[in-house]
Amino acid sequence: MSKKMDKNSLPMPCFVDSLHRQRSAAELISRITGLVNAGNHYHLDFASPWFGKVLAAYQQPHRHFHTLEHLLSLCERIHETLPSDPEMQAKLLLTALFHDVIWYPQGEDSEDRSAEVFDFITERYQLPIPAHARSAIRQAILATKDQNESDELAARFHEYDCHVILHGNPVDLLGYEFQIFREYQYLNMVEYRRGRSEFFSRFSRRFPKCRANMRFLIEYLERRRPRVGVYAGTFNPFHIGHLSILEKAELMFDKVIVAVGINPQKHVEKDDRVVRDLPFHEVVNFKTLMVDFIDQESVFSDVTLVRGLRNGYDLDYEMNQLCFMQEMRPETRAVYIPCDKELEHVSSSALNSMAKFEVKGRDSIYYPHKYNYYQQSIEELFG
């Protein structure tokens, strides 16, 4: 496990995502539904809308590890190891179902809010779960915040929930870390490396049996140079054409930084609209030359410039710009991604012109709504 890793042994970009998507959401939901029905000790109605809303939360596009796949793996392990204790099995299945129902990498309240969702759904839909079981499940959900093994239910669930880092082989560990990296891509590389290193060290001290796995992941973290795309533009405003290019770039790179160029001569105030539109991405405002920004981001990553193209005129302009950049920084790499044909007419300048008129919100179709759920309340998401 502590064997030195060669750079060539590091995972290819997005290999976990491609494996992750081999099974369709419909297949995963069918298997999860079958398992929770098989352990339905409290006779819950899984045909009720609340169950579909919970499963929908695990399909939110910012998730890469805390997904339906992860939920299914928990349900399968619970069924395999607890065939003779139906009530404990039911409590573990419900803990699994709700423990990550709210999962946002920003902040530290996902577990608290997941417990709130459990309370909300139990009351709103009048789930017939006894009071003692409700209390135990709620505490087990909260215990996942610090891997707190406060009672038997929490201790058992911790073993299932942390199975990959407690018992995983090197391939499992690399897949796990790659998925976590994708979920925390809003952090810059310095913050991410520091935070993960602290987590591995803390987890290793708390659970000595996984020290070898933690050493392996720390070494991997120190050696890995992820392939990062820098998608640069003024994005004034960021629209659905930009989002389409970003999504295509994410299929090519481990991470994509959205770099918002600010012209220092125009004294433009910092605009946080792109940050609001992309809460799960690293969005950086820069006033330097692009080659200097790429240099800055290349300390821990292999960086490639990403640009979107609408037509041949865009390509001519970009080729000229690349010549300048490669003369100043010969190792500069760039990829050019054509926009979808049906989005060629969408541009920031056209939207700014449209906004001068009374459009009555009809221009909203040109702005991204992919991550709107991030701002929604528990009532809006699960009511």
C-alpha beads as a LAMMPS data file, in Angstrom:
LAMMPS data file: protein, C-alpha beads

383 atoms
382 bonds

1 atom types
1 bond types

-500.0 500.0 xlo xhi
-500.0 500.0 ylo yhi
-500.0 500.0 zlo zhi

Masses

1 110.0

Atoms # bond

1 1 1 0.000 0.000 0.000
2 1 1 2.902 2.373 0.690
3 1 1 4.678 1.558 -2.567
4 1 1 5.915 4.657 -4.411
5 1 1 3.610 5.818 -7.182
6 1 1 4.928 6.668 -10.616
7 1 1 3.300 9.602 -12.429
8 1 1 2.211 7.222 -15.159
9 1 1 0.166 5.264 -12.609
10 1 1 -2.133 8.205 -11.883
11 1 1 -5.717 7.905 -13.111
12 1 1 -6.731 9.276 -16.483
13 1 1 -9.118 12.258 -16.372
14 1 1 -12.729 11.439 -15.736
15 1 1 -12.166 7.648 -15.688
16 1 1 -14.248 7.424 -12.527
17 1 1 -17.052 9.441 -14.083
18 1 1 -17.185 7.098 -17.073
19 1 1 -17.405 4.068 -14.778
20 1 1 -19.913 5.926 -12.630
21 1 1 -22.273 6.399 -15.568
22 1 1 -22.234 2.819 -16.820
23 1 1 -25.408 2.174 -14.853
24 1 1 -28.338 4.436 -15.590
25 1 1 -30.155 6.410 -12.921
26 1 1 -33.271 4.331 -13.587
27 1 1 -31.379 1.096 -12.879
28 1 1 -29.840 2.487 -9.695
29 1 1 -33.194 3.763 -8.440
30 1 1 -34.831 0.406 -9.167
31 1 1 -32.187 -1.463 -7.174
32 1 1 -32.274 0.990 -4.258
33 1 1 -36.074 0.835 -4.159
34 1 1 -35.976 -2.948 -4.096
35 1 1 -33.522 -2.997 -1.187
36 1 1 -35.368 -0.448 0.986
37 1 1 -38.647 -2.256 0.321
38 1 1 -37.054 -5.544 1.353
39 1 1 -36.025 -3.947 4.663
40 1 1 -39.234 -1.989 5.179
41 1 1 -39.722 -2.848 8.859
42 1 1 -41.800 0.314 9.506
43 1 1 -44.114 -0.200 6.487
44 1 1 -43.246 3.101 4.793
45 1 1 -44.839 4.067 1.488
46 1 1 -41.945 4.295 -0.965
47 1 1 -44.380 5.159 -3.751
48 1 1 -45.045 8.476 -1.981
49 1 1 -43.539 11.638 -3.526
50 1 1 -41.086 12.120 -0.640
51 1 1 -39.044 9.093 -1.702
52 1 1 -38.629 10.379 -5.251
53 1 1 -37.559 13.790 -3.947
54 1 1 -34.895 12.197 -1.753
55 1 1 -33.528 10.156 -4.652
56 1 1 -33.571 13.258 -6.866
57 1 1 -31.273 15.009 -4.387
58 1 1 -28.639 12.289 -4.922
59 1 1 -28.706 13.097 -8.654
60 1 1 -27.775 16.772 -8.325
61 1 1 -25.102 17.559 -10.920
62 1 1 -22.449 18.771 -8.471
63 1 1 -22.243 15.315 -6.871
64 1 1 -19.556 12.848 -7.923
65 1 1 -19.113 10.655 -4.833
66 1 1 -22.259 11.356 -2.771
67 1 1 -24.492 9.896 -5.460
68 1 1 -27.015 7.159 -6.149
69 1 1 -24.046 4.809 -6.643
70 1 1 -22.830 5.533 -3.111
71 1 1 -26.340 5.150 -1.706
72 1 1 -26.777 1.820 -3.479
73 1 1 -23.442 0.511 -2.179
74 1 1 -24.545 1.346 1.393
75 1 1 -27.904 -0.395 0.983
76 1 1 -26.245 -3.490 -0.478
77 1 1 -23.734 -3.784 2.381
78 1 1 -26.460 -3.307 4.983
79 1 1 -28.515 -6.126 3.450
80 1 1 -25.534 -8.440 3.104
81 1 1 -24.429 -8.164 6.733
82 1 1 -27.657 -7.751 8.724
83 1 1 -30.104 -10.433 7.624
84 1 1 -31.286 -11.375 11.130
85 1 1 -32.035 -7.982 12.734
86 1 1 -34.887 -6.392 10.744
87 1 1 -35.277 -3.292 12.925
88 1 1 -31.554 -2.434 12.953
89 1 1 -31.494 -3.043 9.214
90 1 1 -34.427 -0.660 8.702
91 1 1 -32.790 2.052 10.817
92 1 1 -29.519 1.689 8.914
93 1 1 -31.311 1.872 5.559
94 1 1 -33.127 5.056 6.586
95 1 1 -29.877 6.545 7.903
96 1 1 -28.279 5.752 4.537
97 1 1 -31.198 7.280 2.665
98 1 1 -31.094 10.586 4.541
99 1 1 -27.476 11.034 5.671
100 1 1 -26.367 12.817 2.466
101 1 1 -29.729 14.082 1.256
102 1 1 -28.232 17.565 1.643
103 1 1 -24.628 17.585 0.518
104 1 1 -22.881 20.861 -0.308
105 1 1 -19.079 20.887 0.050
106 1 1 -19.158 24.565 1.031
107 1 1 -19.746 25.108 4.718
108 1 1 -20.091 22.550 7.476
109 1 1 -23.838 22.154 7.937
110 1 1 -24.793 19.447 5.414
111 1 1 -25.282 16.860 8.162
112 1 1 -27.398 19.248 10.243
113 1 1 -29.547 20.110 7.251
114 1 1 -29.871 16.432 6.286
115 1 1 -31.208 15.743 9.780
116 1 1 -33.647 18.631 9.279
117 1 1 -34.834 17.057 6.028
118 1 1 -35.416 13.770 7.860
119 1 1 -37.487 15.599 10.491
120 1 1 -39.350 17.599 7.853
121 1 1 -40.280 14.591 5.708
122 1 1 -41.189 12.441 8.701
123 1 1 -43.634 15.094 9.902
124 1 1 -44.908 16.373 6.552
125 1 1 -45.615 12.917 5.173
126 1 1 -46.474 11.366 8.543
127 1 1 -44.016 8.485 8.246
128 1 1 -44.943 5.782 10.819
129 1 1 -41.489 5.590 12.419
130 1 1 -41.539 5.157 16.229
131 1 1 -40.157 8.045 18.276
132 1 1 -37.193 6.051 19.621
133 1 1 -36.180 5.021 16.100
134 1 1 -36.569 8.565 14.784
135 1 1 -34.279 9.867 17.515
136 1 1 -31.653 7.189 16.862
137 1 1 -31.683 7.762 13.086
138 1 1 -31.403 11.516 13.533
139 1 1 -28.403 11.111 15.858
140 1 1 -26.747 8.697 13.443
141 1 1 -27.128 11.230 10.613
142 1 1 -25.544 13.948 12.765
143 1 1 -22.759 11.564 13.834
144 1 1 -21.496 11.361 10.226
145 1 1 -20.201 14.925 10.593
146 1 1 -17.269 13.829 12.770
147 1 1 -17.475 10.053 12.267
148 1 1 -18.761 9.905 15.834
149 1 1 -19.474 6.328 16.963
150 1 1 -21.730 7.424 19.835
151 1 1 -23.991 4.326 19.856
152 1 1 -24.442 1.033 18.043
153 1 1 -26.404 2.499 15.130
154 1 1 -23.865 5.296 14.545
155 1 1 -20.936 2.880 14.895
156 1 1 -22.399 0.402 12.427
157 1 1 -23.279 3.102 9.927
158 1 1 -19.805 4.642 10.173
159 1 1 -18.330 1.284 9.143
160 1 1 -20.574 1.183 6.060
161 1 1 -20.256 4.849 5.135
162 1 1 -16.442 4.950 5.387
163 1 1 -15.900 1.481 3.951
164 1 1 -13.763 2.628 1.020
165 1 1 -11.227 4.545 3.117
166 1 1 -11.221 1.960 5.907
167 1 1 -10.924 -1.148 3.730
168 1 1 -10.517 -0.070 0.090
169 1 1 -7.753 -1.341 -2.185
170 1 1 -5.555 1.161 -4.098
171 1 1 -7.905 1.277 -7.078
172 1 1 -10.904 1.983 -4.815
173 1 1 -8.952 4.686 -2.984
174 1 1 -7.871 6.435 -6.185
175 1 1 -11.431 6.362 -7.496
176 1 1 -12.746 7.755 -4.214
177 1 1 -10.200 10.573 -4.104
178 1 1 -10.847 11.526 -7.726
179 1 1 -14.582 11.825 -7.060
180 1 1 -14.004 13.914 -3.927
181 1 1 -11.659 16.157 -5.918
182 1 1 -14.444 16.795 -8.429
183 1 1 -16.874 17.696 -5.644
184 1 1 -14.447 20.179 -4.096
185 1 1 -13.359 21.805 -7.342
186 1 1 -14.549 25.205 -6.142
187 1 1 -11.389 25.302 -3.990
188 1 1 -8.036 26.330 -5.408
189 1 1 -5.330 23.672 -5.411
190 1 1 -3.497 25.051 -2.371
191 1 1 -6.672 25.002 -0.245
192 1 1 -7.686 21.582 -1.503
193 1 1 -4.313 19.946 -0.858
194 1 1 -4.091 21.458 2.619
195 1 1 -7.641 20.493 3.568
196 1 1 -7.363 16.916 2.328
197 1 1 -3.987 16.398 3.972
198 1 1 -5.426 17.578 7.288
199 1 1 -8.427 15.265 6.870
200 1 1 -6.247 12.229 6.096
201 1 1 -3.996 12.922 9.097
202 1 1 -6.954 13.482 11.434
203 1 1 -8.791 10.369 10.198
204 1 1 -5.624 8.298 10.570
205 1 1 -5.211 9.354 14.194
206 1 1 -8.862 8.688 14.955
207 1 1 -8.969 5.275 13.253
208 1 1 -5.490 3.688 13.369
209 1 1 -6.576 0.639 11.340
210 1 1 -6.670 2.766 8.174
211 1 1 -3.262 4.433 8.554
212 1 1 -1.791 2.588 5.583
213 1 1 -4.651 3.778 3.368
214 1 1 -4.261 7.334 4.619
215 1 1 -0.501 7.296 3.940
216 1 1 -1.235 6.057 0.433
217 1 1 -3.698 8.909 -0.194
218 1 1 -1.376 11.543 1.271
219 1 1 1.424 10.397 -1.032
220 1 1 -0.966 10.382 -3.986
221 1 1 -2.130 13.899 -3.101
222 1 1 1.446 15.181 -2.976
223 1 1 2.466 13.617 -6.277
224 1 1 -0.600 14.070 -8.426
225 1 1 -0.750 16.858 -11.000
226 1 1 -4.375 17.042 -12.183
227 1 1 -5.182 18.144 -15.723
228 1 1 -6.841 21.517 -15.346
229 1 1 -8.567 23.591 -17.998
230 1 1 -8.738 27.362 -17.620
231 1 1 -11.905 28.564 -19.349
232 1 1 -11.290 32.259 -19.818
233 1 1 -13.567 35.080 -20.919
234 1 1 -15.282 38.255 -19.786
235 1 1 -18.606 36.397 -19.297
236 1 1 -20.550 39.639 -19.091
237 1 1 -23.019 38.051 -18.597
238 1 1 -22.429 34.302 -18.280
239 1 1 -25.065 32.561 -20.430
240 1 1 -26.182 29.108 -21.585
241 1 1 -23.660 29.116 -24.436
242 1 1 -20.843 29.552 -21.926
243 1 1 -22.293 26.794 -19.753
244 1 1 -22.384 24.426 -22.721
245 1 1 -18.678 25.013 -23.424
246 1 1 -17.862 24.544 -19.735
247 1 1 -19.699 21.213 -19.606
248 1 1 -17.840 19.971 -22.676
249 1 1 -14.510 21.038 -21.167
250 1 1 -15.330 19.128 -17.982
251 1 1 -15.415 15.928 -20.037
252 1 1 -11.814 16.599 -21.057
253 1 1 -10.203 17.756 -17.808
254 1 1 -10.128 16.755 -14.152
255 1 1 -11.174 20.290 -13.266
256 1 1 -12.058 23.502 -15.092
257 1 1 -11.339 26.921 -13.584
258 1 1 -13.594 29.703 -14.852
259 1 1 -11.321 32.734 -15.260
260 1 1 -13.183 36.042 -15.557
261 1 1 -11.028 38.660 -17.250
262 1 1 -11.213 42.195 -15.867
263 1 1 -9.918 45.057 -18.002
264 1 1 -7.897 47.237 -15.557
265 1 1 -8.326 50.307 -17.810
266 1 1 -12.123 50.228 -17.563
267 1 1 -12.263 50.290 -13.727
268 1 1 -15.062 47.723 -13.791
269 1 1 -16.417 46.696 -10.393
270 1 1 -16.069 43.025 -9.485
271 1 1 -19.176 41.148 -10.658
272 1 1 -20.237 38.137 -8.584
273 1 1 -22.915 36.908 -11.002
274 1 1 -20.672 34.164 -12.382
275 1 1 -19.943 32.966 -8.837
276 1 1 -23.683 32.797 -8.151
277 1 1 -24.291 30.906 -11.398
278 1 1 -21.462 28.426 -10.687
279 1 1 -21.375 27.827 -6.919
280 1 1 -19.547 24.497 -7.301
281 1 1 -16.730 25.747 -9.537
282 1 1 -13.603 27.739 -8.891
283 1 1 -14.311 31.172 -10.368
284 1 1 -11.353 33.558 -10.435
285 1 1 -11.235 37.211 -11.456
286 1 1 -7.919 38.175 -13.036
287 1 1 -6.366 41.393 -14.388
288 1 1 -3.024 39.977 -15.506
289 1 1 -1.891 38.640 -18.867
290 1 1 -3.340 35.191 -19.529
291 1 1 0.144 33.642 -19.666
292 1 1 0.860 34.953 -16.167
293 1 1 -2.403 33.544 -14.877
294 1 1 -1.640 30.148 -16.430
295 1 1 1.813 30.227 -14.825
296 1 1 0.218 30.912 -11.461
297 1 1 -2.164 27.958 -11.808
298 1 1 0.567 25.591 -13.072
299 1 1 2.345 25.168 -9.731
300 1 1 0.366 22.033 -8.821
301 1 1 -1.460 21.277 -12.094
302 1 1 -0.956 20.730 -15.805
303 1 1 -2.918 23.645 -17.252
304 1 1 -4.516 24.120 -20.668
305 1 1 -6.366 27.214 -21.853
306 1 1 -9.971 26.578 -22.945
307 1 1 -11.798 28.877 -25.337
308 1 1 -15.199 28.611 -26.966
309 1 1 -15.806 29.248 -30.656
310 1 1 -18.996 30.372 -32.353
311 1 1 -17.687 30.760 -35.906
312 1 1 -14.634 31.117 -38.144
313 1 1 -14.111 34.747 -37.137
314 1 1 -13.682 33.630 -33.538
315 1 1 -11.131 31.037 -34.654
316 1 1 -9.042 33.601 -36.571
317 1 1 -8.978 35.886 -33.537
318 1 1 -8.051 33.046 -31.176
319 1 1 -5.210 31.862 -33.422
320 1 1 -3.691 35.352 -33.347
321 1 1 -3.996 35.485 -29.568
322 1 1 -2.383 32.055 -29.205
323 1 1 0.606 33.218 -31.281
324 1 1 1.195 36.070 -28.825
325 1 1 0.846 33.760 -25.815
326 1 1 3.193 31.101 -27.186
327 1 1 5.818 33.725 -28.014
328 1 1 5.691 34.931 -24.399
329 1 1 5.260 31.439 -22.908
330 1 1 6.203 28.694 -25.403
331 1 1 4.720 25.855 -23.345
332 1 1 1.216 27.368 -23.459
333 1 1 -1.428 24.888 -24.641
334 1 1 -4.960 25.670 -25.772
335 1 1 -8.063 23.795 -26.852
336 1 1 -10.932 25.333 -28.800
337 1 1 -14.443 23.994 -28.319
338 1 1 -17.152 24.845 -30.864
339 1 1 -20.512 25.821 -29.462
340 1 1 -23.665 23.925 -30.315
341 1 1 -25.256 25.034 -33.578
342 1 1 -28.490 26.017 -31.860
343 1 1 -26.597 28.378 -29.512
344 1 1 -24.533 30.269 -32.099
345 1 1 -26.807 33.307 -31.863
346 1 1 -26.465 33.655 -28.077
347 1 1 -23.852 36.208 -27.043
348 1 1 -23.223 38.464 -24.064
349 1 1 -23.500 41.592 -26.198
350 1 1 -26.881 40.493 -27.585
351 1 1 -28.188 39.796 -24.078
352 1 1 -26.928 43.159 -22.813
353 1 1 -28.708 44.887 -25.696
354 1 1 -31.905 42.952 -24.991
355 1 1 -31.748 43.888 -21.311
356 1 1 -32.178 47.567 -22.211
357 1 1 -35.778 46.840 -23.153
358 1 1 -38.774 45.684 -21.142
359 1 1 -38.417 41.984 -21.878
360 1 1 -40.582 40.884 -18.922
361 1 1 -38.274 38.055 -17.988
362 1 1 -38.430 36.407 -21.387
363 1 1 -34.631 36.509 -21.609
364 1 1 -34.364 34.141 -18.618
365 1 1 -34.129 31.192 -21.017
366 1 1 -30.633 32.360 -21.976
367 1 1 -29.233 32.266 -18.438
368 1 1 -28.086 29.115 -16.591
369 1 1 -30.410 27.540 -14.024
370 1 1 -28.432 24.315 -13.570
371 1 1 -27.538 24.923 -9.921
372 1 1 -30.601 26.871 -8.775
373 1 1 -31.357 24.155 -6.227
374 1 1 -28.371 25.379 -4.191
375 1 1 -30.404 28.410 -3.092
376 1 1 -33.647 26.530 -2.426
377 1 1 -35.015 25.853 1.027
378 1 1 -35.835 22.436 2.459
379 1 1 -39.513 23.234 1.968
380 1 1 -38.954 23.992 -1.742
381 1 1 -36.830 20.895 -2.308
382 1 1 -38.849 18.338 -0.351
383 1 1 -42.278 19.836 0.317

Bonds

1 1 1 2
2 1 2 3
3 1 3 4
4 1 4 5
5 1 5 6
6 1 6 7
7 1 7 8
8 1 8 9
9 1 9 10
10 1 10 11
11 1 11 12
12 1 12 13
13 1 13 14
14 1 14 15
15 1 15 16
16 1 16 17
17 1 17 18
18 1 18 19
19 1 19 20
20 1 20 21
21 1 21 22
22 1 22 23
23 1 23 24
24 1 24 25
25 1 25 26
26 1 26 27
27 1 27 28
28 1 28 29
29 1 29 30
30 1 30 31
31 1 31 32
32 1 32 33
33 1 33 34
34 1 34 35
35 1 35 36
36 1 36 37
37 1 37 38
38 1 38 39
39 1 39 40
40 1 40 41
41 1 41 42
42 1 42 43
43 1 43 44
44 1 44 45
45 1 45 46
46 1 46 47
47 1 47 48
48 1 48 49
49 1 49 50
50 1 50 51
51 1 51 52
52 1 52 53
53 1 53 54
54 1 54 55
55 1 55 56
56 1 56 57
57 1 57 58
58 1 58 59
59 1 59 60
60 1 60 61
61 1 61 62
62 1 62 63
63 1 63 64
64 1 64 65
65 1 65 66
66 1 66 67
67 1 67 68
68 1 68 69
69 1 69 70
70 1 70 71
71 1 71 72
72 1 72 73
73 1 73 74
74 1 74 75
75 1 75 76
76 1 76 77
77 1 77 78
78 1 78 79
79 1 79 80
80 1 80 81
81 1 81 82
82 1 82 83
83 1 83 84
84 1 84 85
85 1 85 86
86 1 86 87
87 1 87 88
88 1 88 89
89 1 89 90
90 1 90 91
91 1 91 92
92 1 92 93
93 1 93 94
94 1 94 95
95 1 95 96
96 1 96 97
97 1 97 98
98 1 98 99
99 1 99 100
100 1 100 101
101 1 101 102
102 1 102 103
103 1 103 104
104 1 104 105
105 1 105 106
106 1 106 107
107 1 107 108
108 1 108 109
109 1 109 110
110 1 110 111
111 1 111 112
112 1 112 113
113 1 113 114
114 1 114 115
115 1 115 116
116 1 116 117
117 1 117 118
118 1 118 119
119 1 119 120
120 1 120 121
121 1 121 122
122 1 122 123
123 1 123 124
124 1 124 125
125 1 125 126
126 1 126 127
127 1 127 128
128 1 128 129
129 1 129 130
130 1 130 131
131 1 131 132
132 1 132 133
133 1 133 134
134 1 134 135
135 1 135 136
136 1 136 137
137 1 137 138
138 1 138 139
139 1 139 140
140 1 140 141
141 1 141 142
142 1 142 143
143 1 143 144
144 1 144 145
145 1 145 146
146 1 146 147
147 1 147 148
148 1 148 149
149 1 149 150
150 1 150 151
151 1 151 152
152 1 152 153
153 1 153 154
154 1 154 155
155 1 155 156
156 1 156 157
157 1 157 158
158 1 158 159
159 1 159 160
160 1 160 161
161 1 161 162
162 1 162 163
163 1 163 164
164 1 164 165
165 1 165 166
166 1 166 167
167 1 167 168
168 1 168 169
169 1 169 170
170 1 170 171
171 1 171 172
172 1 172 173
173 1 173 174
174 1 174 175
175 1 175 176
176 1 176 177
177 1 177 178
178 1 178 179
179 1 179 180
180 1 180 181
181 1 181 182
182 1 182 183
183 1 183 184
184 1 184 185
185 1 185 186
186 1 186 187
187 1 187 188
188 1 188 189
189 1 189 190
190 1 190 191
191 1 191 192
192 1 192 193
193 1 193 194
194 1 194 195
195 1 195 196
196 1 196 197
197 1 197 198
198 1 198 199
199 1 199 200
200 1 200 201
201 1 201 202
202 1 202 203
203 1 203 204
204 1 204 205
205 1 205 206
206 1 206 207
207 1 207 208
208 1 208 209
209 1 209 210
210 1 210 211
211 1 211 212
212 1 212 213
213 1 213 214
214 1 214 215
215 1 215 216
216 1 216 217
217 1 217 218
218 1 218 219
219 1 219 220
220 1 220 221
221 1 221 222
222 1 222 223
223 1 223 224
224 1 224 225
225 1 225 226
226 1 226 227
227 1 227 228
228 1 228 229
229 1 229 230
230 1 230 231
231 1 231 232
232 1 232 233
233 1 233 234
234 1 234 235
235 1 235 236
236 1 236 237
237 1 237 238
238 1 238 239
239 1 239 240
240 1 240 241
241 1 241 242
242 1 242 243
243 1 243 244
244 1 244 245
245 1 245 246
246 1 246 247
247 1 247 248
248 1 248 249
249 1 249 250
250 1 250 251
251 1 251 252
252 1 252 253
253 1 253 254
254 1 254 255
255 1 255 256
256 1 256 257
257 1 257 258
258 1 258 259
259 1 259 260
260 1 260 261
261 1 261 262
262 1 262 263
263 1 263 264
264 1 264 265
265 1 265 266
266 1 266 267
267 1 267 268
268 1 268 269
269 1 269 270
270 1 270 271
271 1 271 272
272 1 272 273
273 1 273 274
274 1 274 275
275 1 275 276
276 1 276 277
277 1 277 278
278 1 278 279
279 1 279 280
280 1 280 281
281 1 281 282
282 1 282 283
283 1 283 284
284 1 284 285
285 1 285 286
286 1 286 287
287 1 287 288
288 1 288 289
289 1 289 290
290 1 290 291
291 1 291 292
292 1 292 293
293 1 293 294
294 1 294 295
295 1 295 296
296 1 296 297
297 1 297 298
298 1 298 299
299 1 299 300
300 1 300 301
301 1 301 302
302 1 302 303
303 1 303 304
304 1 304 305
305 1 305 306
306 1 306 307
307 1 307 308
308 1 308 309
309 1 309 310
310 1 310 311
311 1 311 312
312 1 312 313
313 1 313 314
314 1 314 315
315 1 315 316
316 1 316 317
317 1 317 318
318 1 318 319
319 1 319 320
320 1 320 321
321 1 321 322
322 1 322 323
323 1 323 324
324 1 324 325
325 1 325 326
326 1 326 327
327 1 327 328
328 1 328 329
329 1 329 330
330 1 330 331
331 1 331 332
332 1 332 333
333 1 333 334
334 1 334 335
335 1 335 336
336 1 336 337
337 1 337 338
338 1 338 339
339 1 339 340
340 1 340 341
341 1 341 342
342 1 342 343
343 1 343 344
344 1 344 345
345 1 345 346
346 1 346 347
347 1 347 348
348 1 348 349
349 1 349 350
350 1 350 351
351 1 351 352
352 1 352 353
353 1 353 354
354 1 354 355
355 1 355 356
356 1 356 357
357 1 357 358
358 1 358 359
359 1 359 360
360 1 360 361
361 1 361 362
362 1 362 363
363 1 363 364
364 1 364 365
365 1 365 366
366 1 366 367
367 1 367 368
368 1 368 369
369 1 369 370
370 1 370 371
371 1 371 372
372 1 372 373
373 1 373 374
374 1 374 375
375 1 375 376
376 1 376 377
377 1 377 378
378 1 378 379
379 1 379 380
380 1 380 381
381 1 381 382
382 1 382 383
